[in-house]
Amino acid sequence: MAATLKFAESHEWVQLNNDGTVTVGISEHAQELLGDVVFVELPVVGTEVTVGQEFSLVESVKAASDIYAPVSGEVIAVNESLEDTPETINESTYENGWIAKIRLSDASELDNLMIESDYQASLD
C-alpha cells in the first residue's frame, strides 16, 4: 500500500486517486510518535487549503499535533468516522485512518513530495 504514497516532510501522506483528487493522512511514523490518538479535528468540507497550511489537528494521550496540507486545493471529503473512532489512525494508518480528500489545484505540487524510501531515509 505505502508504495503508492508520497510523503511530506511534516509527516503527512498523500495518495493520488484516479479522479484528480488525493487522500491525505498522517504517516505511520507520526502516529507512532503521537501514541494513542484520542481526538481528530477534521477540516471543513469546501475549505481551500494551501501547501503548509494547518488544516487539521490530531490529539493523543501524549500531545496535540497540527496536520499540514501537503498539497493545495479544496477539501472535498473528510473521514467522519474519526470523530467517533479516532484510534483508527493508530490501527489503520494508510487504509481507514485517512483524514481528508482534496481536489488538487496544482498537480505539480505532488513532485515536491517524497517517495516512501526517501521519507524513511529522512527519519534516520
C-alpha positions, 0 to 999 in steps of 0.5 A: 500500500505505502508504495503508492504514497508520497510523503511530506516532510511534516509527516503527512501522506498523500495518495493520488486517486484516479479522479484528480483528487488525493487522500491525505493522512498522517504517516505511520511514523507520526502516529507512532510518535503521537501514541494513542490518538484520542481526538481528530479535528477534521477540516471543513468540507469546501475549505481551500487549503494551501501547501503548509497550511494547518488544516487539521489537528490530531490529539493523543494521550501524549500531545496535540499535533497540527496536520499540514496540507501537503498539497493545495486545493479544496477539501472535498471529503473528510473521514467522519468516522474519526470523530467517533473512532479516532484510534483508527489512525493508530490501527489503520494508518494508510487504509481507514485512518485517512483524514481528508480528500482534496481536489488538487489545484496544482498537480505539480505540487505532488513532485515536491513530495517524497517517495516512501524510501526517501521519507524513511531515509529522512527519519534516520 
